[in-house]
Amino acid sequence: MTPDSAGELAWLKPVVTVALLALFWSWESWFPFFRFPSPRWPHAGRNVAIALLNTVVLSLLFGVVTVGVTTWTAERQWGLLHQLSLVGWSRLLLAIVLLDLWMYVWHRLNHKVPFLWRFHRMHHSDRAMDVTSATRFHLGEHLMGATLRLSLIPLLGIELLHLLVFETLVVANTMLHHANISLGIWDKPLRLLLVTPNMHKVHHSRIRTETNSNYATLFSCWDRLFYSFRRRADYTAIELGLDEFQEPQWQTLRGLLKTPLAPAEDPTPPADE
């Protein structure tokens, strides 16, 4: 896949984002799992504003660079995927699996490394998780993650098509498992493969041992393989957010951006928890 041909599919991610945002917003408005605090619009507006800021900055800083690195990698046939006798869908599937494994590792590091947790806790400070929470990440976290991911492109032999498809799948599934909805009896069988709303609600619990679990983004298998999977007997009893960010000042747009400057809180639970 060349940069030009991949560019023909550049519409995919934004269209999927807008369509699923509308779908899940409607679903959770009609059939919410948790009762929403009112009004909803200020909360959603702040989250979406953060997302728009991130999108603009990341596009300006990494858009051309990412195309350049993938082109350079393809021309030299660098990386794991170029060394394997895989073509078409098999190569794409393996690329998605490898990128998702990296997302698991990166997410877990964001919980274990105190400096990274300073940025990532903005996402966890959301006390009213809904579909817009899937877009609520600090720009600093995105900048560090995007920089590190550039090194994965030549290491793994990632192509533009792989990135485009993977990022679209990430958007779709993160909106699903952040939405304030229930899949009912379908949640349990679906989470044998994918991260589901119930599984991810545990991750947003304010109980620290639950916060530090269920790190996967697409495929739920990573949490089982690396012993970070947790269940809940009663998902309706989960309390969302972080204790140290309950004051209203931290939920404003300015407060969200200042989250990394707040007093540090060790993300690792005490030994007796």
C-alpha positions as a Markdown table, in Angstrom:
| # | Residue | x | y | z |
|---|---|---|---|---|
| 1 | Met | 0.0 | 0.0 | 0.0 |
| 2 | Thr | 1.5 | 3.3 | -1.1 |
| 3 | Pro | 1.0 | 6.6 | 0.7 |
| 4 | Asp | -1.3 | 7.8 | -2.2 |
| 5 | Ser | -3.5 | 4.7 | -2.1 |
| 6 | Ala | -3.7 | 4.8 | 1.7 |
| 7 | Gly | -4.7 | 8.4 | 1.5 |
| 8 | Glu | -7.8 | 7.4 | -0.4 |
| 9 | Leu | -9.0 | 5.7 | 2.8 |
| 10 | Ala | -8.2 | 8.7 | 5.0 |
| 11 | Trp | -11.9 | 9.4 | 5.4 |
| 12 | Leu | -12.5 | 6.1 | 7.2 |
| 13 | Lys | -11.4 | 7.0 | 10.7 |
| 14 | Pro | -13.2 | 10.4 | 11.0 |
| 15 | Val | -16.4 | 9.0 | 9.5 |
| 16 | Val | -16.4 | 6.0 | 11.9 |
| 17 | Thr | -15.6 | 8.3 | 14.8 |
| 18 | Val | -18.6 | 10.6 | 14.1 |
| 19 | Ala | -21.0 | 7.8 | 13.3 |
| 20 | Leu | -20.2 | 5.8 | 16.4 |
| 21 | Leu | -20.2 | 8.9 | 18.6 |
| 22 | Ala | -23.7 | 9.6 | 17.5 |
| 23 | Leu | -24.8 | 6.0 | 17.8 |
| 24 | Phe | -23.5 | 5.4 | 21.3 |
| 25 | Trp | -24.5 | 8.8 | 22.5 |
| 26 | Ser | -28.1 | 8.0 | 21.5 |
| 27 | Trp | -27.9 | 4.5 | 23.0 |
| 28 | Glu | -26.7 | 5.6 | 26.4 |
| 29 | Ser | -29.1 | 8.5 | 26.4 |
| 30 | Trp | -32.1 | 6.2 | 26.0 |
| 31 | Phe | -30.8 | 3.2 | 28.0 |
| 32 | Pro | -28.0 | 4.4 | 30.3 |
| 33 | Phe | -26.2 | 1.8 | 32.6 |
| 34 | Phe | -25.4 | 4.4 | 35.2 |
| 35 | Arg | -27.6 | 7.4 | 35.9 |
| 36 | Phe | -26.1 | 10.5 | 34.3 |
| 37 | Pro | -25.4 | 13.6 | 36.3 |
| 38 | Ser | -27.1 | 16.5 | 34.6 |
| 39 | Pro | -26.5 | 18.3 | 32.5 |
| 40 | Arg | -24.5 | 16.0 | 30.1 |
| 41 | Trp | -23.5 | 18.6 | 27.5 |
| 42 | Pro | -20.8 | 20.5 | 29.5 |
| 43 | His | -19.1 | 17.2 | 30.4 |
| 44 | Ala | -19.2 | 16.0 | 26.8 |
| 45 | Gly | -18.1 | 19.4 | 25.5 |
| 46 | Arg | -14.9 | 19.4 | 27.6 |
| 47 | Asn | -14.0 | 15.9 | 26.5 |
| 48 | Val | -14.6 | 16.6 | 22.8 |
| 49 | Ala | -12.7 | 19.9 | 23.1 |
| 50 | Ile | -9.7 | 17.9 | 24.4 |
| 51 | Ala | -10.0 | 15.5 | 21.6 |
| 52 | Leu | -10.1 | 18.2 | 18.9 |
| 53 | Leu | -7.0 | 19.8 | 20.4 |
| 54 | Asn | -5.2 | 16.5 | 20.4 |
| 55 | Thr | -6.2 | 15.7 | 16.8 |
| 56 | Val | -5.0 | 19.0 | 15.5 |
| 57 | Val | -1.6 | 18.9 | 17.3 |
| 58 | Leu | -0.9 | 15.3 | 16.5 |
| 59 | Ser | -1.8 | 15.7 | 12.8 |
| 60 | Leu | 0.5 | 18.7 | 12.5 |
| 61 | Leu | 3.4 | 17.0 | 14.4 |
| 62 | Phe | 3.1 | 13.4 | 13.3 |
| 63 | Gly | 1.0 | 13.2 | 10.1 |
| 64 | Val | 3.8 | 13.8 | 7.6 |
| 65 | Val | 6.4 | 12.2 | 9.7 |
| 66 | Thr | 4.4 | 8.9 | 10.0 |
| 67 | Val | 3.9 | 8.8 | 6.2 |
| 68 | Gly | 7.7 | 9.4 | 5.8 |
| 69 | Val | 8.7 | 6.7 | 8.3 |
| 70 | Thr | 6.3 | 4.1 | 6.8 |
| 71 | Thr | 7.5 | 4.9 | 3.3 |
| 72 | Trp | 11.2 | 4.7 | 4.3 |
| 73 | Thr | 10.5 | 1.3 | 6.0 |
| 74 | Ala | 8.6 | -0.1 | 3.0 |
| 75 | Glu | 11.4 | 0.9 | 0.6 |
| 76 | Arg | 14.0 | -0.9 | 2.7 |
| 77 | Gln | 11.8 | -3.8 | 3.6 |
| 78 | Trp | 12.6 | -3.4 | 7.2 |
| 79 | Gly | 10.9 | -5.0 | 10.1 |
| 80 | Leu | 9.4 | -8.3 | 11.2 |
| 81 | Leu | 6.4 | -8.3 | 8.9 |
| 82 | His | 8.7 | -7.9 | 5.8 |
| 83 | Gln | 10.7 | -10.9 | 6.9 |
| 84 | Leu | 7.7 | -13.2 | 7.2 |
| 85 | Ser | 6.1 | -14.9 | 4.2 |
| 86 | Leu | 2.8 | -13.2 | 4.8 |
| 87 | Val | 0.7 | -11.2 | 2.4 |
| 88 | Gly | -2.7 | -9.4 | 2.3 |
| 89 | Trp | -5.1 | -10.2 | 5.2 |
| 90 | Ser | -2.7 | -12.4 | 7.1 |
| 91 | Arg | -0.1 | -9.6 | 7.3 |
| 92 | Leu | -2.7 | -7.0 | 8.2 |
| 93 | Leu | -4.1 | -9.3 | 11.0 |
| 94 | Leu | -0.7 | -9.9 | 12.5 |
| 95 | Ala | 0.1 | -6.1 | 12.3 |
| 96 | Ile | -3.1 | -5.4 | 14.2 |
| 97 | Val | -2.3 | -8.0 | 16.9 |
| 98 | Leu | 1.2 | -6.6 | 17.3 |
| 99 | Leu | 0.0 | -3.0 | 17.5 |
| 100 | Asp | -2.6 | -4.0 | 20.1 |
| 101 | Leu | 0.0 | -5.8 | 22.2 |
| 102 | Trp | 2.0 | -2.6 | 22.1 |
| 103 | Met | -1.1 | -0.7 | 23.3 |
| 104 | Tyr | -1.4 | -3.1 | 26.2 |
| 105 | Val | 2.2 | -2.6 | 27.2 |
| 106 | Trp | 2.0 | 1.2 | 26.8 |
| 107 | His | -1.3 | 1.4 | 28.8 |
| 108 | Arg | 0.2 | -0.7 | 31.6 |
| 109 | Leu | 3.3 | 1.4 | 31.7 |
| 110 | Asn | 1.0 | 4.5 | 32.1 |
| 111 | His | -0.3 | 3.0 | 35.3 |
| 112 | Lys | 3.0 | 1.7 | 36.7 |
| 113 | Val | 5.4 | 4.6 | 35.9 |
| 114 | Pro | 4.6 | 7.6 | 38.2 |
| 115 | Phe | 5.6 | 10.2 | 35.6 |
| 116 | Leu | 3.4 | 8.6 | 32.9 |
| 117 | Trp | 0.5 | 8.2 | 35.5 |
| 118 | Arg | 0.5 | 12.0 | 36.0 |
| 119 | Phe | -0.8 | 12.4 | 32.5 |
| 120 | His | -2.9 | 9.3 | 32.2 |
| 121 | Arg | -4.9 | 10.0 | 35.3 |
| 122 | Met | -6.7 | 12.8 | 33.5 |
| 123 | His | -8.5 | 10.0 | 31.6 |
| 124 | His | -9.4 | 8.2 | 34.9 |
| 125 | Ser | -10.5 | 11.3 | 36.7 |
| 126 | Asp | -13.8 | 11.2 | 34.7 |
| 127 | Arg | -16.6 | 10.7 | 37.2 |
| 128 | Ala | -19.3 | 10.2 | 34.6 |
| 129 | Met | -17.9 | 7.9 | 32.0 |
| 130 | Asp | -19.7 | 7.9 | 28.6 |
| 131 | Val | -18.8 | 7.6 | 25.0 |
| 132 | Thr | -17.0 | 10.9 | 25.0 |
| 133 | Ser | -14.6 | 9.6 | 27.7 |
| 134 | Ala | -13.0 | 7.5 | 25.0 |
| 135 | Thr | -11.6 | 10.7 | 23.6 |
| 136 | Arg | -10.4 | 12.2 | 27.0 |
| 137 | Phe | -6.6 | 11.8 | 27.0 |
| 138 | His | -4.0 | 14.4 | 27.9 |
| 139 | Leu | -2.0 | 15.8 | 25.0 |
| 140 | Gly | 1.2 | 14.9 | 26.8 |
| 141 | Glu | 0.3 | 11.3 | 26.9 |
| 142 | His | -0.5 | 11.2 | 23.2 |
| 143 | Leu | 2.7 | 13.0 | 22.3 |
| 144 | Met | 4.8 | 10.5 | 24.3 |
| 145 | Gly | 2.9 | 7.5 | 22.9 |
| 146 | Ala | 3.0 | 8.7 | 19.3 |
| 147 | Thr | 6.8 | 9.3 | 19.5 |
| 148 | Leu | 7.4 | 5.8 | 20.8 |
| 149 | Arg | 5.2 | 4.3 | 18.2 |
| 150 | Leu | 7.3 | 5.8 | 15.4 |
| 151 | Ser | 10.1 | 3.4 | 16.4 |
| 152 | Leu | 7.7 | 0.4 | 16.1 |
| 153 | Ile | 7.1 | 1.1 | 12.4 |
| 154 | Pro | 10.6 | 0.1 | 11.2 |
| 155 | Leu | 10.9 | -2.5 | 14.0 |
| 156 | Leu | 7.7 | -4.3 | 13.0 |
| 157 | Gly | 7.5 | -3.3 | 9.3 |
| 158 | Ile | 4.2 | -1.5 | 9.8 |
| 159 | Glu | 2.5 | -0.1 | 6.7 |
| 160 | Leu | 0.1 | 2.9 | 6.4 |
| 161 | Leu | -2.8 | 0.5 | 5.8 |
| 162 | His | -2.1 | -1.3 | 9.0 |
| 163 | Leu | -2.1 | 2.0 | 11.0 |
| 164 | Leu | -5.3 | 3.2 | 9.4 |
| 165 | Val | -7.2 | 0.0 | 10.0 |
| 166 | Phe | -5.9 | -0.4 | 13.5 |
| 167 | Glu | -6.6 | 3.2 | 14.5 |
| 168 | Thr | -10.2 | 2.8 | 13.2 |
| 169 | Leu | -10.7 | -0.4 | 15.1 |
| 170 | Val | -9.4 | 1.3 | 18.3 |
| 171 | Val | -11.8 | 4.2 | 17.8 |
| 172 | Ala | -14.7 | 1.8 | 17.4 |
| 173 | Asn | -13.9 | -0.5 | 20.3 |
| 174 | Thr | -12.9 | 2.3 | 22.8 |
| 175 | Met | -16.2 | 4.1 | 22.1 |
| 176 | Leu | -18.0 | 0.8 | 22.7 |
| 177 | His | -16.4 | 0.0 | 26.0 |
| 178 | His | -16.5 | 3.6 | 27.4 |
| 179 | Ala | -20.1 | 4.1 | 26.5 |
| 180 | Asn | -22.5 | 4.1 | 29.4 |
| 181 | Ile | -24.4 | 1.1 | 28.1 |
| 182 | Ser | -24.9 | -2.6 | 28.9 |
| 183 | Leu | -24.6 | -5.4 | 26.4 |
| 184 | Gly | -26.6 | -7.7 | 28.7 |
| 185 | Ile | -26.0 | -11.4 | 28.2 |
| 186 | Trp | -23.8 | -10.7 | 25.2 |
| 187 | Asp | -21.1 | -9.0 | 27.3 |
| 188 | Lys | -19.6 | -12.2 | 28.7 |
| 189 | Pro | -19.2 | -14.2 | 25.5 |
| 190 | Leu | -18.0 | -11.1 | 23.6 |
| 191 | Arg | -15.2 | -10.4 | 26.1 |
| 192 | Leu | -13.7 | -13.8 | 25.3 |
| 193 | Leu | -12.3 | -11.9 | 22.3 |
| 194 | Leu | -12.8 | -8.1 | 22.8 |
| 195 | Val | -12.8 | -5.6 | 25.6 |
| 196 | Thr | -16.4 | -5.0 | 26.5 |
| 197 | Pro | -18.2 | -2.2 | 28.5 |
| 198 | Asn | -18.4 | -4.3 | 31.7 |
| 199 | Met | -14.7 | -5.3 | 31.5 |
| 200 | His | -13.6 | -1.7 | 31.1 |
| 201 | Lys | -15.9 | -0.3 | 33.8 |
| 202 | Val | -13.8 | -2.3 | 36.3 |
| 203 | His | -10.7 | -0.5 | 34.9 |
| 204 | His | -12.3 | 2.9 | 35.7 |
| 205 | Ser | -13.2 | 1.9 | 39.3 |
| 206 | Arg | -11.8 | 4.2 | 42.0 |
| 207 | Ile | -10.6 | 1.1 | 43.9 |
| 208 | Arg | -6.9 | 1.1 | 43.0 |
| 209 | Thr | -6.5 | -2.7 | 42.5 |
| 210 | Glu | -9.3 | -2.5 | 40.0 |
| 211 | Thr | -8.0 | 0.6 | 38.3 |
| 212 | Asn | -4.7 | -1.3 | 37.8 |
| 213 | Ser | -6.4 | -4.1 | 35.8 |
| 214 | Asn | -8.0 | -4.8 | 32.4 |
| 215 | Tyr | -5.5 | -2.7 | 30.4 |
| 216 | Ala | -6.3 | -4.2 | 27.0 |
| 217 | Thr | -7.7 | -2.0 | 24.2 |
| 218 | Leu | -9.0 | -4.4 | 21.5 |
| 219 | Phe | -8.3 | -8.0 | 22.4 |
| 220 | Ser | -9.1 | -9.1 | 25.9 |
| 221 | Cys | -6.6 | -12.0 | 25.8 |
| 222 | Trp | -3.7 | -9.8 | 26.8 |
| 223 | Asp | -5.1 | -9.3 | 30.3 |
| 224 | Arg | -5.5 | -13.0 | 30.7 |
| 225 | Leu | -2.1 | -13.8 | 29.4 |
| 226 | Phe | -0.4 | -11.3 | 31.6 |
| 227 | Tyr | -2.5 | -11.8 | 34.8 |
| 228 | Ser | -4.2 | -8.4 | 34.8 |
| 229 | Phe | -7.8 | -9.5 | 34.2 |
| 230 | Arg | -10.4 | -8.8 | 36.9 |
| 231 | Arg | -14.1 | -9.4 | 37.1 |
| 232 | Arg | -16.9 | -7.8 | 39.3 |
| 233 | Ala | -19.8 | -9.6 | 40.8 |
| 234 | Asp | -21.9 | -6.4 | 40.6 |
| 235 | Tyr | -21.0 | -3.9 | 37.9 |
| 236 | Thr | -23.7 | -1.5 | 39.0 |
| 237 | Ala | -21.8 | -0.9 | 42.3 |
| 238 | Ile | -18.7 | 0.4 | 40.6 |
| 239 | Glu | -17.8 | 4.0 | 41.6 |
| 240 | Leu | -16.0 | 5.8 | 38.8 |
| 241 | Gly | -13.2 | 8.4 | 39.0 |
| 242 | Leu | -10.2 | 9.1 | 41.2 |
| 243 | Asp | -10.5 | 10.2 | 44.9 |
| 244 | Glu | -7.9 | 13.0 | 44.5 |
| 245 | Phe | -9.8 | 14.6 | 41.6 |
| 246 | Gln | -13.3 | 15.0 | 43.0 |
| 247 | Glu | -13.2 | 18.8 | 43.4 |
| 248 | Pro | -15.1 | 20.6 | 40.5 |
| 249 | Gln | -12.0 | 22.6 | 39.6 |
| 250 | Trp | -10.3 | 19.5 | 38.2 |
| 251 | Gln | -13.3 | 18.8 | 35.8 |
| 252 | Thr | -13.0 | 22.2 | 34.0 |
| 253 | Leu | -11.1 | 22.4 | 30.7 |
| 254 | Arg | -8.3 | 24.3 | 32.5 |
| 255 | Gly | -8.3 | 21.7 | 35.3 |
| 256 | Leu | -8.0 | 18.8 | 32.9 |
| 257 | Leu | -5.0 | 20.3 | 31.1 |
| 258 | Lys | -3.3 | 21.0 | 34.5 |
| 259 | Thr | -3.8 | 17.4 | 35.8 |
| 260 | Pro | -0.1 | 16.5 | 35.4 |
| 261 | Leu | 0.8 | 19.3 | 37.7 |
| 262 | Ala | -1.4 | 18.1 | 40.6 |
| 263 | Pro | 0.2 | 16.5 | 43.6 |
| 264 | Ala | 1.5 | 13.1 | 42.7 |
| 265 | Glu | -0.4 | 9.9 | 43.7 |
| 266 | Asp | 1.4 | 6.6 | 43.5 |
| 267 | Pro | -0.6 | 4.4 | 41.0 |
| 268 | Thr | 0.6 | 1.2 | 42.7 |
| 269 | Pro | -1.8 | -0.1 | 45.3 |
| 270 | Pro | -0.6 | -0.7 | 48.9 |
| 271 | Ala | 0.5 | -4.3 | 49.5 |
| 272 | Asp | -2.5 | -5.0 | 51.8 |
| 273 | Glu | -5.1 | -4.1 | 49.2 |
